[in-house]
Amino acid sequence: MENNVILDKSKAFALRIINLYKYLCENKKEYILSKQILRSGTSIGANAKEAVNAQTKSDFYAKMYISYKEANETEYWLELLHESGYIETKAFESIYSDCKELIKILAAITKTQKIASNDNCTLLIANCIYGGVKVSTGSVSLGKRAAALQNRYKIRRFLKLNDNNNTVALAA
């Protein structure tokens, strides 16, 4: 199986969250907020993994959107832990930037999925470019409506997938 950016990054992030949880419990004796961030921070990758193995397009979108919401919740808990003095600034900035990166990637994936469902298009697995990061995600089979959707969603280019003129949007 080829590398999947969101799965790799969310797993690495989950491991960092587990280490943060251990630190907060052992060194800071903080058990309430640390449990919250452990749940939301590890849920990001779990839901992304479920999405990759989804049986339907709507299930894929639903799981990726849950992952996106969990990443946003984790961002909140990180801010709270930092502002309350449980996490020092240097450590916070490092893990916080990883969290923000996950949020951007998941936002790109869920936005692409919304484009597909909102425009009544066929969903295909392809690559999406978001902020210079290559993301394995769902894209849109556009057919005759390609030009209109290209302008509407600021899509830079299309790749031809087969002889039936199905194309995949690479969102900018």
MILO-448335 format. One record per atom (N, C-alpha, C): residue number from 1; residue in one letter; atom name; x, y, z. Coordinates in steps of 0.05 Angstrom, whole numbers, plus 5000, padded with zeros to 4 digits. Last residue first. Example, Ala and Ser with C-alpha at 12.3 -4.5 7.8 and 13.67 -1.06 7.14 Angstrom:
# residues 2
   i aa at    u    v    w
   2  s  N 5257 4955 5142
   2  s CA 5273 4979 5143
   2  s  C 5258 5001 5157
   1  a  N 5264 4886 5156
   1  a CA 5246 4910 5156
   1  a  C 5264 4934 5156
***
This chain:
# residues 172
   i aa at    u    v    w
 172  a  N 4869 5474 4881
 172  a CA 4892 5491 4889
 172  a  C 4890 5499 4917
 171  a  N 4851 5407 4866
 171  a CA 4844 5434 4877
 171  a  C 4869 5448 4885
 170  l  N 4845 5373 4812
 170  l CA 4866 5377 4831
 170  l  C 4862 5405 4842
 169  a  N 4795 5330 4791
 169  a CA 4802 5357 4798
 169  a  C 4825 5356 4817
 168  v  N 4797 5285 4738
 168  v CA 4799 5288 4767
 168  v  C 4808 5316 4773
 167  t  N 4751 5264 4686
 167  t CA 4775 5279 4696
 167  t  C 4774 5281 4726
 166  n  N 4731 5223 4634
 166  n CA 4728 5229 4663
 166  n  C 4754 5243 4671
 165  n  N 4731 5209 4581
 165  n CA 4734 5237 4588
 165  n  C 4727 5243 4617
 164  n  N 4737 5156 4573
 164  n CA 4709 5166 4575
 164  n  C 4709 5196 4582
 163  d  N 4788 5137 4577
 163  d CA 4779 5146 4551
 163  d  C 4751 5157 4551
 162  n  N 4812 5164 4640
 162  n CA 4807 5142 4621
 162  n  C 4796 5154 4596
 161  l  N 4832 5209 4667
 161  l CA 4835 5183 4679
 161  l  C 4831 5160 4659
 160  k  N 4867 5269 4659
 160  k CA 4849 5250 4646
 160  k  C 4854 5222 4658
 159  l  N 4868 5320 4707
 159  l CA 4882 5297 4695
 159  l  C 4862 5278 4683
 158  f  N 4868 5391 4709
 158  f CA 4853 5366 4710
 158  f  C 4871 5344 4697
 157  r  N 4885 5448 4750
 157  r CA 4888 5431 4727
 157  r  C 4872 5405 4731
 156  r  N 4866 5485 4790
 156  r CA 4888 5492 4771
 156  r  C 4888 5474 4747
 155  i  N 4806 5511 4811
 155  i CA 4821 5486 4806
 155  i  C 4841 5492 4784
 154  k  N 4769 5547 4833
 154  k CA 4797 5555 4829
 154  k  C 4814 5530 4827
 153  y  N 4715 5535 4832
 153  y CA 4731 5526 4855
 153  y  C 4761 5531 4853
 152  r  N 4697 5561 4785
 152  r CA 4683 5564 4810
 152  r  C 4700 5557 4835
 151  n  N 4731 5542 4745
 151  n CA 4730 5571 4751
 151  n  C 4718 5575 4779
 150  q  N 4719 5488 4747
 150  q CA 4747 5497 4749
 150  q  C 4748 5526 4757
 149  l  N 4665 5486 4736
 149  l CA 4674 5480 4763
 149  l  C 4703 5489 4768
 148  a  N 4668 5500 4682
 148  a CA 4652 5516 4700
 148  a  C 4661 5511 4729
 147  a  N 4701 5458 4661
 147  a CA 4708 5486 4659
 147  a  C 4693 5504 4679
 146  a  N 4671 5409 4673
 146  a CA 4698 5415 4683
 146  a  C 4705 5444 4683
 145  r  N 4624 5387 4656
 145  r CA 4622 5411 4673
 145  r  C 4650 5420 4684
 144  k  N 4633 5340 4629
 144  k CA 4628 5364 4613
 144  k  C 4628 5389 4630
 143  g  N 4671 5309 4680
 143  g CA 4659 5307 4654
 143  g  C 4656 5334 4640
 142  l  N 4689 5303 4734
 142  l CA 4674 5326 4726
 142  l  C 4660 5324 4699
 141  s  N 4700 5272 4792
 141  s CA 4698 5266 4764
 141  s  C 4679 5286 4752
 140  v  N 4740 5297 4845
 140  v CA 4714 5298 4831
 140  v  C 4717 5290 4802
 139  s  N 4771 5261 4900
 139  s CA 4768 5284 4881
 139  s  C 4743 5280 4865
 138  g  N 4797 5244 4964
 138  g CA 4776 5241 4943
 138  g  C 4777 5265 4925
 137  t  N 4868 5236 4974
 137  t CA 4841 5244 4981
 137  t  C 4822 5238 4959
 136  s  N 4932 5246 4996
 136  s CA 4914 5226 4984
 136  s  C 4886 5231 4993
 135  v  N 4965 5306 4985
 135  v CA 4947 5292 5002
 135  v  C 4932 5271 4987
 134  k  N 5021 5345 4988
 134  k CA 5007 5326 4971
 134  k  C 4991 5308 4989
 133  v  N 5026 5412 5003
 133  v CA 5026 5385 5014
 133  v  C 5010 5367 4996
 132  g  N 5020 5463 4984
 132  g CA 5045 5450 4978
 132  g  C 5047 5422 4989
 131  g  N 4966 5474 4997
 131  g CA 4988 5488 5011
 131  g  C 5015 5475 5007
 130  y  N 4946 5417 4970
 130  y CA 4937 5437 4988
 130  y  C 4961 5450 5002
 129  i  N 4926 5376 4919
 129  i CA 4948 5393 4927
 129  i  C 4936 5415 4945
 128  c  N 4905 5309 4919
 128  c CA 4897 5337 4921
 128  c  C 4921 5353 4930
 127  n  N 4897 5251 4880
 127  n CA 4914 5268 4896
 127  n  C 4904 5297 4896
 126  a  N 4842 5205 4886
 126  a CA 4863 5218 4871
 126  a  C 4881 5233 4890
 125  i  N 4784 5168 4877
 125  i CA 4807 5172 4894
 125  i  C 4830 5183 4877
 124  l  N 4722 5200 4861
 124  l CA 4744 5183 4854
 124  l  C 4767 5188 4872
 123  l  N 4653 5210 4855
 123  l CA 4676 5212 4872
 123  l  C 4697 5192 4864
 122  t  N 4614 5246 4809
 122  t CA 4624 5220 4818
 122  t  C 4650 5224 4833
 121  c  N 4572 5301 4829
 121  c CA 4593 5289 4813
 121  c  C 4601 5262 4825
 120  n  N 4538 5341 4850
 120  n CA 4527 5317 4839
 120  n  C 4546 5302 4821
 119  d  N 4559 5383 4878
 119  d CA 4556 5386 4849
 119  d  C 4547 5360 4835
 118  n  N 4563 5367 4931
 118  n CA 4547 5390 4924
 118  n  C 4542 5393 4894
 117  s  N 4599 5324 4930
 117  s CA 4571 5319 4937
 117  s  C 4553 5343 4929
 116  a  N 4646 5350 4913
 116  a CA 4636 5326 4899
 116  a  C 4606 5322 4905
 115  i  N 4653 5390 4950
 115  i CA 4651 5397 4922
 115  i  C 4637 5374 4907
 114  k  N 4660 5358 4996
 114  k CA 4636 5374 4993
 114  k  C 4632 5383 4965
 113  q  N 4711 5336 4984
 113  q CA 4688 5319 4986
 113  q  C 4662 5334 4984
 112  t  N 4742 5382 4987
 112  t CA 4740 5367 4962
 112  t  C 4716 5349 4962
 111  k  N 4735 5393 5041
 111  k CA 4726 5412 5022
 111  k  C 4722 5398 4995
 110  t  N 4760 5349 5065
 110  t CA 4731 5352 5068
 110  t  C 4720 5372 5049
 109  i  N 4813 5359 5047
 109  i CA 4800 5334 5041
 109  i  C 4769 5337 5043
 108  a  N 4824 5409 5070
 108  a CA 4826 5405 5041
 108  a  C 4811 5380 5032
 107  a  N 4818 5397 5124
 107  a CA 4800 5417 5112
 107  a  C 4801 5414 5081
 106  l  N 4861 5362 5131
 106  l CA 4833 5352 5133
 106  l  C 4813 5371 5122
 105  i  N 4903 5399 5124
 105  i CA 4901 5376 5106
 105  i  C 4872 5365 5107
 104  k  N 4893 5435 5166
 104  k CA 4894 5444 5138
 104  k  C 4890 5421 5119
 103  i  N 4897 5401 5211
 103  i CA 4872 5415 5206
 103  i  C 4871 5424 5176
 102  l  N 4951 5386 5208
 102  l CA 4930 5366 5204
 102  l  C 4903 5379 5198
 101  e  N 4973 5436 5219
 101  e CA 4979 5424 5193
 101  e  C 4957 5402 5187
 100  k  N 4957 5444 5271
 100  k CA 4947 5462 5251
 100  k  C 4951 5450 5223
  99  c  N 4987 5403 5296
  99  c CA 4958 5402 5297
  99  c  C 4946 5420 5275
  98  d  N 5039 5422 5288
  98  d CA 5031 5396 5276
  98  d  C 5001 5394 5275
  97  s  N 5036 5469 5318
  97  s CA 5040 5471 5289
  97  s  C 5033 5445 5275
  96  y  N 5031 5446 5369
  96  y CA 5009 5462 5358
  96  y  C 5012 5465 5328
  95  i  N 5080 5423 5378
  95  i CA 5057 5405 5375
  95  i  C 5033 5420 5363
  94  s  N 5111 5472 5379
  94  s CA 5118 5449 5363
  94  s  C 5093 5431 5357
  93  e  N 5088 5505 5417
  93  e CA 5090 5514 5389
  93  e  C 5096 5491 5370
  92  f  N 5093 5474 5465
  92  f CA 5067 5481 5453
  92  f  C 5069 5488 5424
  91  a  N 5148 5474 5473
  91  a CA 5134 5449 5468
  91  a  C 5107 5454 5455
  90  k  N 5154 5530 5481
  90  k CA 5169 5516 5461
  90  k  C 5156 5490 5453
  89  t  N 5119 5542 5526
  89  t CA 5116 5554 5499
  89  t  C 5130 5538 5477
  88  e  N 5096 5486 5566
  88  e CA 5114 5509 5561
  88  e  C 5112 5518 5531
  87  i  N 5034 5470 5593
  87  i CA 5053 5465 5571
  87  i  C 5070 5490 5566
  86  y  N 5006 5491 5635
  86  y CA 5013 5463 5636
  86  y  C 5034 5455 5615
  85  g  N 4987 5543 5633
  85  g CA 5013 5539 5643
  85  g  C 5022 5510 5645
  84  s  N 4941 5557 5608
  84  s CA 4939 5552 5637
  84  s  C 4965 5545 5649
  83  e  N 4957 5561 5555
  83  e CA 4949 5586 5569
  83  e  C 4946 5582 5599
  82  h  N 4965 5505 5545
  82  h CA 4987 5525 5543
  82  h  C 4980 5550 5560
  81  l  N 4914 5483 5551
  81  l CA 4937 5473 5567
  81  l  C 4960 5493 5567
  80  l  N 4887 5513 5512
  80  l CA 4879 5515 5540
  80  l  C 4902 5505 5558
  79  e  N 4912 5496 5465
  79  e CA 4912 5525 5472
  79  e  C 4906 5528 5502
  78  l  N 4899 5442 5467
  78  l CA 4927 5450 5467
  78  l  C 4929 5479 5476
  77  w  N 4843 5444 5462
  77  w CA 4855 5434 5487
  77  w  C 4884 5441 5489
  76  y  N 4839 5466 5409
  76  y CA 4828 5480 5432
  76  y  C 4841 5471 5458
  75  e  N 4862 5424 5379
  75  e CA 4874 5451 5378
  75  e  C 4865 5467 5403
  74  t  N 4824 5385 5389
  74  t CA 4851 5382 5399
  74  t  C 4866 5408 5400
  73  e  N 4782 5405 5358
  73  e CA 4779 5403 5387
  73  e  C 4806 5400 5401
  72  n  N 4805 5400 5307
  72  n CA 4798 5427 5318
  72  n  C 4794 5426 5348
  71  a  N 4808 5345 5305
  71  a CA 4833 5361 5303
  71  a  C 4828 5389 5314
  70  e  N 4754 5332 5306
  70  e CA 4771 5323 5328
  70  e  C 4798 5339 5328
  69  k  N 4738 5352 5256
  69  k CA 4727 5364 5280
  69  k  C 4744 5356 5305
  68  y  N 4768 5317 5222
  68  y CA 4772 5347 5221
  68  y  C 4762 5360 5247
  67  s  N 4744 5269 5235
  67  s CA 4772 5273 5240
  67  s  C 4779 5302 5241
  66  i  N 4693 5279 5216
  66  i CA 4697 5274 5244
  66  i  C 4726 5279 5252
  65  y  N 4707 5281 5162
  65  y CA 4697 5305 5175
  65  y  C 4698 5303 5205
  64  m  N 4721 5229 5153
  64  m CA 4742 5250 5149
  64  m  C 4733 5276 5163
  63  k  N 4671 5204 5161
  63  k CA 4694 5198 5179
  63  k  C 4716 5219 5176
  62  a  N 4641 5227 5120
  62  a CA 4632 5230 5148
  62  a  C 4656 5225 5166
  61  y  N 4668 5211 5073
  61  y CA 4666 5239 5080
  61  y  C 4660 5243 5109
  60  f  N 4661 5155 5077
  60  f CA 4688 5167 5075
  60  f  C 4687 5196 5084
  59  d  N 4605 5152 5075
  59  d CA 4619 5143 5099
  59  d  C 4647 5154 5100
  58  s  N 4597 5170 5023
  58  s CA 4587 5186 5045
  58  s  C 4599 5178 5071
  57  k  N 4621 5129 4994
  57  k CA 4631 5156 4992
  57  k  C 4622 5173 5016
  56  t  N 4628 5067 5032
  56  t CA 4614 5085 5014
  56  t  C 4627 5113 5014
  55  q  N 4663 5040 5064
  55  q CA 4649 5025 5044
  55  q  C 4634 5043 5024
  54  a  N 4730 5060 5084
  54  a CA 4700 5064 5083
  54  a  C 4688 5048 5060
  53  n  N 4783 5061 5095
  53  n CA 4771 5035 5090
  53  n  C 4740 5037 5089
  52  v  N 4792 5115 5105
  52  v CA 4806 5102 5083
  52  v  C 4794 5075 5076
  51  a  N 4762 5121 5151
  51  a CA 4753 5133 5126
  51  a  C 4766 5120 5102
  50  e  N 4792 5095 5190
  50  e CA 4766 5085 5183
  50  e  C 4756 5096 5157
  49  k  N 4835 5131 5190
  49  k CA 4839 5103 5183
  49  k  C 4813 5090 5175
  48  a  N 4809 5176 5210
  48  a CA 4821 5177 5183
  48  a  C 4826 5149 5173
  47  n  N 4796 5158 5262
  47  n CA 4775 5164 5243
  47  n  C 4785 5166 5214
  46  a  N 4848 5153 5283
  46  a CA 4830 5130 5282
  46  a  C 4807 5134 5262
  45  g  N 4870 5205 5279
  45  g CA 4880 5183 5262
  45  g  C 4862 5159 5261
  44  i  N 4835 5230 5317
  44  i CA 4840 5241 5290
  44  i  C 4849 5219 5271
  43  s  N 4838 5206 5366
  43  s CA 4815 5201 5350
  43  s  C 4818 5211 5321
  42  t  N 4880 5227 5393
  42  t CA 4884 5201 5381
  42  t  C 4860 5193 5363
  41  g  N 4859 5277 5408
  41  g CA 4883 5276 5393
  41  g  C 4889 5249 5380
  40  s  N 4814 5265 5440
  40  s CA 4810 5279 5415
  40  s  C 4835 5276 5397
  39  r  N 4838 5236 5484
  39  r CA 4816 5225 5468
  39  r  C 4814 5239 5441
  38  l  N 4878 5271 5502
  38  l CA 4885 5243 5494
  38  l  C 4863 5232 5476
  37  i  N 4849 5314 5517
  37  i CA 4867 5317 5494
  37  i  C 4876 5290 5484
  36  q  N 4822 5292 5562
  36  q CA 4807 5303 5539
  36  q  C 4825 5305 5514
  35  k  N 4864 5279 5595
  35  k CA 4847 5257 5585
  35  k  C 4831 5267 5561
  34  s  N 4884 5329 5607
  34  s CA 4901 5311 5593
  34  s  C 4885 5287 5581
  33  l  N 4843 5352 5637
  33  l CA 4848 5362 5611
  33  l  C 4865 5343 5594
  32  i  N 4850 5314 5683
  32  i CA 4824 5320 5669
  32  i  C 4829 5330 5641
  31  y  N 4900 5310 5706
  31  y CA 4887 5286 5696
  31  y  C 4862 5292 5680
  30  e  N 4963 5329 5724
  30  e CA 4939 5339 5711
  30  e  C 4925 5316 5698
  29  k  N 5015 5326 5745
  29  k CA 4992 5315 5760
  29  k  C 4965 5327 5750
  28  k  N 5060 5337 5717
  28  k CA 5043 5360 5725
  28  k  C 5019 5352 5742
  27  n  N 5085 5287 5710
  27  n CA 5100 5310 5719
  27  n  C 5083 5333 5729
  26  e  N 5044 5248 5696
  26  e CA 5067 5242 5714
  26  e  C 5080 5267 5726
  25  c  N 5006 5275 5664
  25  c CA 4998 5259 5687
  25  c  C 5021 5255 5707
  24  l  N 5037 5302 5625
  24  l CA 5018 5317 5641
  24  l  C 5010 5301 5666
  23  y  N 5066 5258 5603
  23  y CA 5080 5280 5616
  23  y  C 5061 5295 5635
  22  k  N 5024 5228 5580
  22  k CA 5041 5216 5601
  22  k  C 5056 5238 5617
  21  y  N 5005 5266 5543
  21  y CA 4988 5256 5564
  21  y  C 5004 5244 5587
  20  l  N 5050 5269 5509
  20  l CA 5041 5293 5524
  20  l  C 5024 5285 5548
  19  n  N 5049 5218 5488
  19  n CA 5072 5226 5505
  19  n  C 5065 5251 5521
  18  i  N 5001 5221 5460
  18  i CA 5004 5201 5482
  18  i  C 5027 5209 5500
  17  i  N 5015 5261 5423
  17  i CA 4994 5266 5443
  17  i  C 4995 5247 5466
  16  r  N 5052 5233 5393
  16  r CA 5061 5257 5408
  16  r  C 5040 5264 5430
  15  l  N 5019 5195 5371
  15  l CA 5041 5186 5389
  15  l  C 5051 5210 5405
  14  a  N 4987 5228 5340
  14  a CA 4975 5213 5362
  14  a  C 4996 5203 5382
  13  f  N 5024 5245 5302
  13  f CA 5012 5264 5320
  13  f  C 5000 5250 5344
  12  a  N 5032 5197 5275
  12  a CA 5055 5210 5288
  12  a  C 5045 5230 5309
  11  k  N 4980 5191 5255
  11  k CA 4991 5171 5273
  11  k  C 5015 5183 5289
  10  s  N 4975 5235 5221
  10  s CA 4957 5233 5244
  10  s  C 4967 5212 5264
   9  k  N 5015 5225 5183
   9  k CA 5017 5248 5200
   9  k  C 4999 5246 5225
   8  d  N 4996 5177 5159
   8  d CA 5023 5179 5171
   8  d  C 5025 5202 5191
   7  l  N 4945 5192 5141
   7  l CA 4948 5170 5161
   7  l  C 4975 5171 5175
   6  i  N 4957 5234 5106
   6  i CA 4940 5239 5130
   6  i  C 4942 5217 5150
   5  v  N 4990 5208 5068
   5  v CA 5000 5230 5084
   5  v  C 4983 5234 5109
   4  n  N 5003 5144 5056
   4  n CA 4980 5162 5057
   4  n  C 4988 5184 5077
   3  n  N 5042 5103 5012
   3  n CA 5040 5121 5035
   3  n  C 5016 5139 5033
   2  e  N 5010 5044 4984
   2  e CA 5027 5069 4982
   2  e  C 5022 5086 5006
   1  m  N 5017 4976 5000
   1  m CA 5000 5000 5000
   1  m  C 5018 5025 5000
***
